[in-house]
Amino acid sequence: MTAIEHGVPLAKLTTIGVGGPARALARPCSSAELLDALRFARNEGLDVLTVGLGSNLLASEEGVDALVLRLEGELAEVEIGSGVVSAGGGATNAVCLHRAREAGLGGFEFACAIPGTAGGGVRMNAGAYGRDWSDILARALVVTADGEAWRSPEELGLAYRHSELGPGDVVARVEYRLEPCPPAEIKATVAALVAQRKATQPTNKRTFGSVFKNPPGDLGAGRMLELCGLKGHRIGGAMISPKHANFIENANGATSADCVALMVEARRRARHEFGVELEREVVFAGLPELPSFT
Ligand SMILES: Cc1cc2nc3c(=O)[nH]c(=O)nc-3n(C[C@H](O)[C@H](O)[C@H](O)COP(=O)(O)OP(=O)(O)OC[C@H]3O[C@@H](n4cnc5c(N)ncnc54)[C@H](O)[C@@H]3O)c2cc1C
């Protein structure tokens, strides 16, 4: 059984740098260690929270009463096959993209500005520039306390920033099916996409990515909140990004309560001005659901 750490602050495990202590933390390095950890959680009656790069996660200041899992070792390794990139659930998108480019495999470029892991990408069906995980995912190995099984994208129920994975379902490995593409072409595409990102989003600030999903229709959540006059709006140490209103920045010692208060205000204004109830994209850990304004 892998070592269990106690009291590690989630602030250290999330890109926004917010969150209190995890009741327990394990860093399994193999499928066997992962299975052990999941069985330990089941025996102890603990919830499970798998954390990738914590790049779409807001954790409570009070801490998270769960076994937090970080996939390391072979669960974060990347291997290249014929037209296939096989990545541990904890492998970062940056490493996967780098390895795919070296191997002359294209199709993953859209993920260049998504700072997460393979497992987090599946869970969120992350995407950008008109593509998402469902476009490249061949299958994912999902481990639960009962064992492991490969699941197809259909079985994972991937939809816009959504999958059917539950909290105890851990993506231990994924296989991406990619197409041959010259490395120089991949490099040029990535450079253009990164430049576009830097121009429009607060890529150099501590955030958890998109706060809300884009509602149906032409008006995205960011533009809607901008029209509500929320750019730069601050509560405590958290601020709605002056660059893109669908991001919350940790401007100065933000707490989870500051971030939630901004989200509540944003939803209230969007409801009032546009009659739209924005749905949160960021995953909450140890936090109650936002109030409804319908
Ligand atoms: C600057 C910035 C830009 C971003 N841009 C985009 C974007 O363009 N498009 C986009 O879709 N997202 C974007 N995001 C959000 C985020 O990067 C993605 O949602 C990413 O896929 C989350 O991956 P993660 O590994 O960090 O997951 P985490 O944030 O750690 O976790 C998110 C969810 O996935 C679950 N999870 C994580 N790993 C696993 C696993 N191995 N098995 C099962 N469940 C798991 C967690 O339990 C949680 O429910 C951005 C974030 C930032 C900070």
The ligand as a Tripos MOL2 file, in Angstrom:
@<TRIPOS>MOLECULE
LIG
   53    58     1     0     0
SMALL
NO_CHARGES

@<TRIPOS>ATOM
      1 C1         -5.0870   28.8590  -17.7600 C.3       1 LIG1
      2 C2         -6.0780   27.7330  -17.9600 C.ar      1 LIG1
      3 C3         -6.6120   27.5000  -19.2150 C.ar      1 LIG1
      4 C4         -7.5430   26.4880  -19.4170 C.ar      1 LIG1
      5 N1         -8.0580   26.2820  -20.6670 N.ar      1 LIG1
      6 C5         -8.9400   25.2960  -20.8710 C.ar      1 LIG1
      7 C6         -9.4830   25.0630  -22.1800 C.ar      1 LIG1
      8 O1         -9.1690   25.7320  -23.1500 O.2       1 LIG1
      9 N2        -10.3840   24.0550  -22.3310 N.ar      1 LIG1
     10 C7        -10.7550   23.2700  -21.2780 C.ar      1 LIG1
     11 O2        -11.5760   22.3550  -21.4860 O.2       1 LIG1
     12 N3        -10.2610   23.4570  -20.0460 N.ar      1 LIG1
     13 C8         -9.3620   24.4420  -19.8110 C.ar      1 LIG1
     14 N4         -8.8610   24.6380  -18.5530 N.ar      1 LIG1
     15 C9         -9.3400   23.7990  -17.4370 C.3       1 LIG1
     16 C10        -8.5210   22.5470  -17.1730 C.3       1 LIG1
     17 O3         -7.1720   22.7120  -17.5890 O.3       1 LIG1
     18 C11        -9.1160   21.3010  -17.8440 C.3       1 LIG1
     19 O4        -10.4260   21.0380  -17.4000 O.3       1 LIG1
     20 C12        -8.2520   20.0690  -17.5700 C.3       1 LIG1
     21 O5         -8.6630   19.0080  -18.3880 O.3       1 LIG1
     22 C13        -8.3040   19.6280  -16.1090 C.3       1 LIG1
     23 O6         -7.3200   18.6380  -15.9460 O.3       1 LIG1
     24 P1         -6.6150   18.3740  -14.5580 P.3       1 LIG1
     25 O7         -5.7940   17.1770  -14.7220 O.co2     1 LIG1
     26 O8         -5.9320   19.5940  -14.0720 O.co2     1 LIG1
     27 O9         -7.8750   18.0370  -13.6540 O.3       1 LIG1
     28 P2         -8.1990   18.6200  -12.2120 P.3       1 LIG1
     29 O10        -8.4720   20.0760  -12.3100 O.co2     1 LIG1
     30 O11        -7.1940   18.1540  -11.2480 O.co2     1 LIG1
     31 O12        -9.5780   17.8740  -11.9230 O.3       1 LIG1
     32 C14       -10.7310   18.1970  -12.6750 C.3       1 LIG1
     33 C15       -11.7160   17.0350  -12.5490 C.3       1 LIG1
     34 O13       -11.1410   15.8880  -13.1610 O.3       1 LIG1
     35 C16       -11.0550   14.8250  -12.2120 C.3       1 LIG1
     36 N5         -9.8500   14.0480  -12.5030 N.ar      1 LIG1
     37 C17        -8.5740   14.4810  -12.6010 C.ar      1 LIG1
     38 N6         -7.7580   13.4750  -12.9130 N.ar      1 LIG1
     39 C18        -8.5350   12.3650  -13.0070 C.ar      1 LIG1
     40 C19        -8.2720   11.0030  -13.3010 C.ar      1 LIG1
     41 N7         -7.0390   10.5390  -13.5500 N.pl3     1 LIG1
     42 N8         -9.3140   10.1440  -13.2980 N.ar      1 LIG1
     43 C20       -10.5700   10.5800  -13.0540 C.ar      1 LIG1
     44 N9        -10.8760   11.8550  -12.7700 N.ar      1 LIG1
     45 C21        -9.8680   12.7400  -12.7630 C.ar      1 LIG1
     46 C22       -11.0260   15.5000  -10.8620 C.3       1 LIG1
     47 O14       -11.4380   14.6260   -9.8240 O.3       1 LIG1
     48 C23       -12.0000   16.6420  -11.0970 C.3       1 LIG1
     49 O15       -13.3190   16.1590  -11.0160 O.3       1 LIG1
     50 C24        -7.9280   25.6650  -18.3320 C.ar      1 LIG1
     51 C25        -7.3750   25.8830  -17.0570 C.ar      1 LIG1
     52 C26        -6.4690   26.9090  -16.8710 C.ar      1 LIG1
     53 C27        -5.8700   27.1110  -15.4950 C.3       1 LIG1
@<TRIPOS>BOND
     1     1     2 1
     2     2     3 ar
     3     2    52 ar
     4     3     4 ar
     5     4     5 ar
     6     4    50 ar
     7     5     6 ar
     8     6     7 ar
     9     6    13 1
    10     7     8 2
    11     7     9 ar
    12     9    10 ar
    13    10    11 2
    14    10    12 ar
    15    12    13 ar
    16    13    14 ar
    17    14    15 1
    18    14    50 ar
    19    15    16 1
    20    16    17 1
    21    16    18 1
    22    18    19 1
    23    18    20 1
    24    20    21 1
    25    20    22 1
    26    22    23 1
    27    23    24 1
    28    24    25 2
    29    24    26 1
    30    24    27 1
    31    27    28 1
    32    28    29 2
    33    28    30 1
    34    28    31 1
    35    31    32 1
    36    32    33 1
    37    33    34 1
    38    33    48 1
    39    34    35 1
    40    35    36 1
    41    35    46 1
    42    36    37 ar
    43    36    45 ar
    44    37    38 ar
    45    38    39 ar
    46    39    40 ar
    47    39    45 ar
    48    40    41 1
    49    40    42 ar
    50    42    43 ar
    51    43    44 ar
    52    44    45 ar
    53    46    47 1
    54    46    48 1
    55    48    49 1
    56    50    51 ar
    57    51    52 ar
    58    52    53 1
@<TRIPOS>SUBSTRUCTURE
     1 LIG1         1 GROUP 0 **** ****
